[in-house]
Amino acid sequence: SYLDHMLGKVEIVTAGCFDGGKTVWVLAKVPDHILVGGNPTEQYILFRNGHDGKTSAGYCLTPIVVVCKNTLSLAWSGTKNKYAINHTGDMKQRILQGQKILGITSIYYDKYKQLGDKLALAKISDKKLLDVFMQVIYPNGLGDSDRAKNSAESAKLGLEQILSGPTLGNSAGTKWGAVNAIGEYLDWYRPTRGDSDRFARINFEATNPKQKALELILNA
Protein backbone atom coordinates (compact mmCIF):
# COMPACT_ATOMS: atom_id res chain seq x y z
CA SER A 1 0.00 0.00 0.00
CA TYR A 2 2.83 2.37 0.86
CA LEU A 3 4.52 1.80 -2.50
CA ASP A 4 1.25 1.96 -4.41
CA HIS A 5 0.61 5.44 -3.04
CA MET A 6 4.19 6.58 -3.54
CA LEU A 7 4.84 5.13 -7.00
CA GLY A 8 1.66 5.10 -9.02
CA LYS A 9 3.54 4.76 -12.33
CA VAL A 10 5.22 1.44 -11.66
CA GLU A 11 4.01 -2.16 -11.65
CA ILE A 12 4.65 -4.38 -8.64
CA VAL A 13 6.22 -7.51 -10.15
CA THR A 14 7.12 -9.77 -7.24
CA ALA A 15 7.98 -9.74 -3.55
CA GLY A 16 9.46 -11.97 -0.90
CA CYS A 17 11.05 -12.29 2.51
CA PHE A 18 13.59 -14.37 4.36
CA ASP A 19 14.82 -15.06 7.88
CA GLY A 20 11.26 -15.40 9.11
CA GLY A 21 10.24 -11.99 7.77
CA LYS A 22 13.18 -10.03 9.18
CA THR A 23 13.91 -8.75 5.68
CA VAL A 24 11.24 -8.12 3.04
CA TRP A 25 11.59 -6.89 -0.52
CA VAL A 26 9.36 -5.74 -3.36
CA LEU A 27 10.38 -5.47 -7.02
CA ALA A 28 8.65 -2.81 -9.13
CA LYS A 29 8.93 -2.47 -12.91
CA VAL A 30 9.31 0.93 -14.52
CA PRO A 31 7.28 1.37 -17.75
CA ASP A 32 9.19 0.89 -21.03
CA HIS A 33 12.64 -0.57 -21.49
CA ILE A 34 16.07 0.47 -22.74
CA LEU A 35 18.34 -1.08 -25.37
CA VAL A 36 21.75 -2.06 -24.03
CA GLY A 37 24.17 -3.42 -26.59
CA GLY A 38 21.20 -3.80 -28.94
CA ASN A 39 19.29 -6.00 -26.49
CA PRO A 40 16.10 -4.90 -24.70
CA THR A 41 16.60 -4.49 -20.96
CA GLU A 42 13.76 -3.93 -18.51
CA GLN A 43 14.02 -1.34 -15.73
CA TYR A 44 13.29 -2.28 -12.12
CA ILE A 45 13.40 -0.72 -8.67
CA LEU A 46 14.06 -3.06 -5.77
CA PHE A 47 12.71 -1.98 -2.37
CA ARG A 48 13.96 -3.51 0.86
CA ASN A 49 12.88 -3.12 4.46
CA GLY A 50 13.94 -4.83 7.67
CA HIS A 51 12.05 -5.75 10.80
CA ASP A 52 15.09 -6.61 12.88
CA GLY A 53 15.77 -3.16 14.37
CA LYS A 54 18.94 -2.85 12.28
CA THR A 55 17.91 -2.66 8.62
CA SER A 56 16.51 0.63 7.35
CA ALA A 57 14.09 0.94 4.47
CA GLY A 58 15.68 1.68 1.12
CA TYR A 59 15.84 0.84 -2.54
CA CYS A 60 18.32 0.13 -5.29
CA LEU A 61 18.07 0.01 -9.07
CA THR A 62 18.52 -3.24 -10.97
CA PRO A 63 18.02 -4.30 -14.60
CA ILE A 64 17.33 -7.94 -13.69
CA VAL A 65 14.00 -9.24 -12.47
CA VAL A 66 13.78 -11.07 -9.14
CA VAL A 67 11.65 -14.08 -10.04
CA CYS A 68 11.81 -15.90 -6.72
CA LYS A 69 13.60 -15.84 -3.41
CA ASN A 70 16.81 -17.29 -4.85
CA THR A 71 17.37 -14.75 -7.63
CA LEU A 72 18.53 -11.23 -7.04
CA SER A 73 20.90 -9.60 -9.49
CA LEU A 74 22.49 -6.73 -7.71
CA ALA A 75 24.47 -7.06 -4.50
CA TRP A 76 23.04 -4.64 -1.95
CA SER A 77 26.13 -4.18 0.19
CA GLY A 78 28.60 -1.86 -1.49
CA THR A 79 26.42 -0.92 -4.44
CA LYS A 80 26.50 2.75 -5.35
CA ASN A 81 22.92 3.02 -6.59
CA LYS A 82 21.34 2.46 -3.17
CA TYR A 83 19.11 5.01 -1.45
CA ALA A 84 17.18 5.37 1.80
CA ILE A 85 13.46 6.09 1.91
CA ASN A 86 11.42 7.66 4.70
CA HIS A 87 8.24 6.13 6.09
CA THR A 88 6.20 9.31 6.20
CA GLY A 89 2.45 9.40 6.63
CA ASP A 90 2.08 12.63 4.64
CA MET A 91 0.63 11.77 1.22
CA LYS A 92 2.15 14.87 -0.42
CA GLN A 93 5.60 13.91 0.84
CA ARG A 94 5.10 10.37 -0.40
CA ILE A 95 4.30 11.64 -3.89
CA LEU A 96 7.33 13.97 -3.86
CA GLN A 97 9.52 11.13 -2.68
CA GLY A 98 8.16 8.89 -5.43
CA GLN A 99 8.91 11.54 -8.05
CA LYS A 100 12.47 11.81 -6.70
CA ILE A 101 12.93 8.04 -6.90
CA LEU A 102 11.68 7.93 -10.49
CA GLY A 103 13.96 10.84 -11.39
CA ILE A 104 17.00 9.07 -9.95
CA THR A 105 15.91 5.90 -11.74
CA SER A 106 15.83 7.67 -15.10
CA ILE A 107 19.32 9.11 -14.59
CA TYR A 108 20.69 5.74 -13.47
CA TYR A 109 19.38 3.85 -16.47
CA ASP A 110 20.67 6.49 -18.88
CA LYS A 111 24.14 5.96 -17.41
CA TYR A 112 23.62 2.19 -17.34
CA LYS A 113 22.81 2.20 -21.07
CA GLN A 114 25.88 4.31 -21.85
CA LEU A 115 28.13 1.94 -19.92
CA GLY A 116 26.51 -1.18 -21.41
CA ASP A 117 26.81 0.14 -24.98
CA LYS A 118 30.47 1.04 -24.37
CA LEU A 119 31.24 -2.45 -23.08
CA ALA A 120 29.27 -4.09 -25.91
CA LEU A 121 31.58 -2.45 -28.45
CA ALA A 122 34.79 -3.48 -26.67
CA LYS A 123 36.31 -6.90 -27.30
CA ILE A 124 37.99 -9.06 -24.67
CA SER A 125 40.01 -12.23 -25.25
CA ASP A 126 39.09 -15.53 -23.63
CA LYS A 127 42.47 -15.51 -21.88
CA LYS A 128 41.87 -12.08 -20.33
CA LEU A 129 38.32 -12.98 -19.33
CA LEU A 130 39.59 -16.11 -17.59
CA ASP A 131 42.23 -14.06 -15.78
CA VAL A 132 39.57 -11.62 -14.51
CA PHE A 133 37.28 -14.50 -13.59
CA MET A 134 39.94 -16.18 -11.45
CA GLN A 135 40.73 -12.89 -9.67
CA VAL A 136 37.04 -12.47 -8.81
CA ILE A 137 36.40 -16.06 -7.73
CA TYR A 138 39.68 -16.42 -5.82
CA PRO A 139 40.55 -12.91 -4.57
CA ASN A 140 43.11 -14.33 -2.10
CA GLY A 141 44.75 -16.68 -4.57
CA LEU A 142 43.98 -20.26 -5.48
CA GLY A 143 46.27 -22.29 -3.26
CA ASP A 144 48.21 -25.45 -4.07
CA SER A 145 46.00 -28.17 -2.60
CA ASP A 146 44.29 -30.75 -4.80
CA ARG A 147 40.94 -29.57 -3.49
CA ALA A 148 41.68 -26.00 -4.58
CA LYS A 149 42.80 -27.16 -8.02
CA ASN A 150 39.67 -29.28 -8.46
CA SER A 151 37.53 -26.35 -7.38
CA ALA A 152 39.23 -24.11 -9.94
CA GLU A 153 38.69 -26.63 -12.72
CA SER A 154 35.01 -26.89 -11.80
CA ALA A 155 34.70 -23.10 -11.84
CA LYS A 156 36.36 -22.89 -15.27
CA LEU A 157 33.99 -25.54 -16.59
CA GLY A 158 31.01 -23.52 -15.33
CA LEU A 159 32.28 -20.41 -17.08
CA GLU A 160 32.82 -22.35 -20.32
CA GLN A 161 29.24 -23.61 -20.18
CA ILE A 162 27.96 -20.05 -19.83
CA LEU A 163 30.15 -18.75 -22.67
CA SER A 164 28.93 -21.49 -25.01
CA GLY A 165 25.30 -21.24 -23.91
CA PRO A 166 22.39 -19.10 -25.14
CA THR A 167 22.16 -16.57 -22.30
CA LEU A 168 24.76 -14.11 -23.60
CA GLY A 169 22.81 -13.43 -26.78
CA ASN A 170 24.90 -11.41 -29.25
CA SER A 171 27.37 -10.18 -26.62
CA ALA A 172 29.80 -13.12 -26.64
CA GLY A 173 33.41 -11.99 -27.00
CA THR A 174 32.69 -8.50 -25.69
CA LYS A 175 33.32 -6.90 -22.32
CA TRP A 176 29.54 -6.65 -21.86
CA GLY A 177 29.30 -10.39 -22.38
CA ALA A 178 32.16 -10.89 -19.92
CA VAL A 179 30.39 -8.90 -17.20
CA ASN A 180 27.19 -10.87 -17.69
CA ALA A 181 28.98 -14.24 -17.85
CA ILE A 182 30.74 -13.68 -14.54
CA GLY A 183 27.52 -12.38 -13.02
CA GLU A 184 25.66 -15.49 -14.16
CA TYR A 185 28.34 -17.71 -12.66
CA LEU A 186 28.22 -15.89 -9.33
CA ASP A 187 24.42 -16.17 -9.18
CA TRP A 188 23.90 -19.70 -10.41
CA TYR A 189 27.10 -21.76 -10.54
CA ARG A 190 28.87 -21.05 -7.25
CA PRO A 191 28.32 -23.78 -4.66
CA THR A 192 25.57 -22.90 -2.20
CA ARG A 193 23.86 -24.53 0.76
CA GLY A 194 20.38 -23.81 -0.56
CA ASP A 195 18.05 -21.21 -2.01
CA SER A 196 17.92 -19.02 1.09
CA ASP A 197 21.71 -19.02 1.31
CA ARG A 198 21.95 -18.08 -2.37
CA PHE A 199 19.48 -15.22 -1.92
CA ALA A 200 21.21 -13.83 1.15
CA ARG A 201 24.66 -14.09 -0.42
CA ILE A 202 23.68 -12.31 -3.63
CA ASN A 203 21.70 -9.69 -1.73
CA PHE A 204 24.12 -8.88 1.09
CA GLU A 205 27.57 -10.11 0.08
CA ALA A 206 29.89 -7.48 1.52
CA THR A 207 32.74 -8.08 -0.92
CA ASN A 208 30.49 -7.33 -3.94
CA PRO A 209 32.33 -9.53 -6.47
CA LYS A 210 30.20 -8.29 -9.38
CA GLN A 211 31.39 -4.75 -8.83
CA LYS A 212 34.98 -6.02 -8.72
CA ALA A 213 34.42 -7.93 -11.98
CA LEU A 214 33.05 -4.81 -13.65
CA GLU A 215 36.02 -2.71 -12.55
CA LEU A 216 38.55 -5.31 -13.71
CA ILE A 217 36.84 -5.70 -17.08
CA LEU A 218 36.64 -1.95 -17.61
CA ASN A 219 40.41 -1.74 -17.09
CA ALA A 220 41.22 -4.88 -19.10
N, C-alpha and C positions, 0 to 999 in steps of 0.2 A: 504493500500500500504506500509506504514511504517513497519508494522509487517510482511508482506509477504517478504520484503527484508531482514528483520532482522532474521526471524525464518523460514527458508525454509523447515525445517523438521517437522513442526507441521501443523495440520489441523484446520482451523478456523471453529468452531462449531456453535456459535451463538453470537449475539451482541445486545445491547440495550442502552437506555438512559432514564433519567428521569429529572424532574424539567425543562422541556423545552429545554433539551440538555445541561444543565449545567454540568452534569456528564454523561460520556459515558463509556461503557465497552465492551470488546471483550473476549470471551472464546476460547482458543485454546487447542486442544487435542494433547498430546504427543503420538507418536506411541507406541504400545504394552500396556500391563497392568501388574499389580502386583496382587499377591494373598495375601489377608489379612484375617487371620482367616479361610483360606480355600476358601474364596470367591473372585472372580475376581473383581478388582477395577481399574477403568480407571484413567488415570493421566491427569490433566488439569492445564493450566496456565491462570489465570484471569488477564487481563490488565484493568487498569482504568485510565481515564484522565478527568480533569475538565476544564471547560471554564468559570469559575466564578472568576478567578484571585486569588483563594485561594488554589485550589486543584492541586497538582503536579501529573505528570504522574508516574505511578508505576504499580507493579504487585504483586500478591500473588499466592500461590500454593494451589489448592483445589482438593480433590478427587471426588467431586460431580458436575455433570453437571448443568449448568444454562440453563433451558429449556425455560424460559420466564422471563418477567420482575419481577415476584413475587417469583422467586426461586433463592436463592443464599446461598450456604451452609456455607461459612466461614465468620465470622464477620471480617470486615476490621480493625476497630479500635481496637487496642490492640493486634492484632495477631502478632506473632513473625516471621512468614515467609512472610514478606512484604518487598518489595525492590523498590527503585526508579530507573527510567530509564531516560536517557538523549535523548532529541530530537536533534540528530546530523545529519547534512547533509552528512557527510563523510561515503561512503558506506563501507569502510574497518572497520571503528569504529562500524558501525551497525552490521556487521558480528561478530566482536569480542564480542560485547555486547550480541548478540544472543547466542554465544557459552557459555558465562559466565552464562546467564540465564538457558540454558539447563543443564549446569554443576551443578548449584545450585539445579535445579529441581531433578536431579538424586540423589543427596545427601539427599534431603528432603524426597523423596519417599522411599529411603532405610530405613531412620529412622522411617518414618510413618509405614512401614510394620513391623519393629521390635516392635514398640509400639503396633500396632494392634494385632499382634500375641501374645504378652505378655498378653494383656487384654483378648483375646479370650480364653486363657487357665485358666484364673482366674475366680472363681465363686463369685457371689454376691447374697445375700438373697433379697427377695422381700421387706422385712422390711427395710434393709439398703438402697436399691435403692429408696424407697419412702422417706426416711429421706433425702437423697441427693437431690432428686427432689424438696422437699419442701424448702430446703435451697436455691436452685437455683431460684425457682419461686418466693419465698417470702424472699429475702435477709434481709429485715428489720423486719421480723416477720409477722405473719398472722393477728393479731388483733382479737378483741372479737365481732365485730359487726356481725349481721346476714348476711349482704352482703358479708363480708370477708369469713365467713364459707361456704356460698353457692358457692362462687368463688373457694374455696379450694376443695370442693366436685366435682365441675365441672372439675377442673384440674386433680384430681385423676382419674376420669372417663375417661378422655382423655388418660392418661397414661396407664390405664388398657386396653383400646381399642388397643393401639399400641402394648403392650406386648402380646396380644392374637391374633394379626393380622399377616399377611404374610411378612411384610417388614423386620423383623429382621432375616429372614432366619434361619440358624442353630446356631445363636449366643444368643438365649434366655437363660437367667440365668447366662450369663457371664458379666464381666465388659465391654467388647466390645459391647455387646448388650445393656447394660445400657447407655453407651455414645451415641449410635445411637438412642435409644428410647427417651432420653431427647432432643437430637438434633431435632428429628422429631416433638416432641411436640412444641418446641420453634419456628420451622419454620411454622408449619401447624395448630396447635391447639390453640395457644394463640389468644385471641381476637384482631382483627385489624380493622382499619377503611377502609381498601380497599387494593387492590393489590400494589399500589404505596407506601402506608404506610408500608406494609409488606416488600417490597423490601428494602426500606430505612432503616428500623429497623434492618433487618438481616445484611445489608451491613455496616452500620455505628454505630451500637449500642455500645456506649462507655463502658458499663459495661461488655461486652463480656461474657454473661452467659454460653456459650458453653465451654469456656476455664475454667471457674469456675467449671462446672460440671465435666470436665475431671480431674482437680486437686483433687476434692473431691473423685471421684471414684478411682483414683490411690491410694489415702491414705486410702480408706475404708478397 
